[in-house]
Amino acid sequence: MLSYQHGYHAGNFADVHKHAIYALVLDYLLAKPKPLACMDLYAGRGAYDLRDAMAHKTGEAAQGILKLWSQPWPELLGKWRAVLEQVGGPNLRAYPGSPLLAAKLLREQDRLVFNELHPAEHRVLAESVRYDSRAHLHKRPALEALPALVPPVEKRGVVLLDPAYEVKTEYAEVAEGVSRALRQWSSGTFMVWYPLLPEKRHRVLVDKLLALTGRHLLSELVVGNGGEGMYGSGMIVLNPPFVLADQLRQLAPFFAPLGVDGPATLRVEAGPEC
Ligand SMILES: C[S@@+](CC[C@H](N)C(=O)[O-])C[C@H]1O[C@@H](n2cnc3c(N)ncnc32)[C@H](O)[C@@H]1O
């Protein structure tokens, strides 16, 4: 079942939260000249037109990235801002998803691995990175691809997993997949996104991931009161950069305007070994 299309949601508060953290993690890894591998297992199409019918239908970008666009931008997120402007222009007409964000930030010596199962989304992504020799594309169920991809030859890098969670079992399956992958690559940085929904199905995922290693970070951005629909965005990073928790705490005021009935709140919890 592949009915989810990220075009309806691109640039929403969850993308803001997820991509801000992704940009910080990549920025940290890029401080060393050694090559790194960036593996995006639910890649999506790459870029999203914020003026098309899908974006207009939900108006989610208007309540997300566009709410922050004209406010002062923190220096910590300067590189992400530069990519947003490069792709979307001064008025942010288009929004770069995770593959384009990584492609713009990474260097000549780095490797990009993109996996996307939806045929139409995969086609658009393939076209957008066609001339990028660093990019390697796959069209497989992400949790089947994962064990074949880690550890990467570079021994440095990050795996991003942000499924649409269309089926209830996906929470437990993702946790199990990451658990196995961490055994194969214990020093790898794994980023797992999840939605905060009233049913709180994410708990099984969170409990399992946090128990895997004390080197973890949890961040949850809460924008609503939990009454109905997605009221927040969660991210767990295993083997996070040691600076990430402090950086996110500094950024909390930046996310505040994303709140629906009041300021959004950002929870940041670092594990005992961070
Ligand atoms: C939340 S979207 C990804 C957004 C993207 N990573 C970004 O941040 O810009 C999830 C994507 O996963 C794809 N997908 C769904 N199930 C999948 C699976 N089992 N394996 C790989 N991709 C899948 C969907 O087609 C969709 O494009």
The ligand as an SDF file (V2000), in Angstrom:
LIG
                    3D

 27 29  0  0  0  0  0  0  0  0999 V2000
    7.5400   10.9810    4.8440 C   0  0  0  0  0  0  0  0  0  0  0  0
    7.8670   10.6280    3.1740 S   0  0  0  0  0  0  0  0  0  0  0  0
    9.5690   10.9850    2.9910 C   0  0  0  0  0  0  0  0  0  0  0  0
    9.9510   12.4080    3.0550 C   0  0  0  0  0  0  0  0  0  0  0  0
   11.4080   12.6760    2.7550 C   0  0  0  0  0  0  0  0  0  0  0  0
   12.3010   11.7740    3.4590 N   0  0  0  0  0  0  0  0  0  0  0  0
   11.7800   14.0870    3.1250 C   0  0  0  0  0  0  0  0  0  0  0  0
   12.1280   14.3280    4.3030 O   0  0  0  0  0  0  0  0  0  0  0  0
   11.7430   14.9670    2.2610 O   0  0  0  0  0  0  0  0  0  0  0  0
    7.9230    8.8650    3.1400 C   0  0  0  0  0  0  0  0  0  0  0  0
    8.2730    8.2960    1.7690 C   0  0  0  0  0  0  0  0  0  0  0  0
    8.4810    6.8920    1.9240 O   0  0  0  0  0  0  0  0  0  0  0  0
    7.9740    6.2170    0.7840 C   0  0  0  0  0  0  0  0  0  0  0  0
    7.7270    4.8300    1.2390 N   0  0  0  0  0  0  0  0  0  0  0  0
    6.6260    4.3200    1.8360 C   0  0  0  0  0  0  0  0  0  0  0  0
    6.8280    3.0530    2.1920 N   0  0  0  0  0  0  0  0  0  0  0  0
    8.1140    2.7440    1.8360 C   0  0  0  0  0  0  0  0  0  0  0  0
    8.9200    1.5930    2.0060 C   0  0  0  0  0  0  0  0  0  0  0  0
    8.4770    0.4940    2.6020 N   0  0  0  0  0  0  0  0  0  0  0  0
   10.1920    1.6460    1.5550 N   0  0  0  0  0  0  0  0  0  0  0  0
   10.6670    2.7640    0.9610 C   0  0  0  0  0  0  0  0  0  0  0  0
    9.9450    3.8860    0.7730 N   0  0  0  0  0  0  0  0  0  0  0  0
    8.6900    3.8810    1.2140 C   0  0  0  0  0  0  0  0  0  0  0  0
    6.7540    7.0080    0.3970 C   0  0  0  0  0  0  0  0  0  0  0  0
    6.4430    6.8130   -0.9690 O   0  0  0  0  0  0  0  0  0  0  0  0
    7.1930    8.4420    0.7230 C   0  0  0  0  0  0  0  0  0  0  0  0
    7.7230    9.0740   -0.4090 O   0  0  0  0  0  0  0  0  0  0  0  0
  1  2  1  0
  2  3  1  0
  2 10  1  0
  3  4  1  0
  4  5  1  0
  5  6  1  0
  5  7  1  0
  7  8  2  0
  7  9  1  0
 10 11  1  0
 11 12  1  0
 11 26  1  0
 12 13  1  0
 13 14  1  0
 13 24  1  0
 14 15  1  0
 14 23  1  0
 15 16  2  0
 16 17  1  0
 17 18  1  0
 17 23  2  0
 18 19  1  0
 18 20  2  0
 20 21  1  0
 21 22  2  0
 22 23  1  0
 24 25  1  0
 24 26  1  0
 26 27  1  0
M  CHG  2   2   1   9  -1
M  END
$$$$
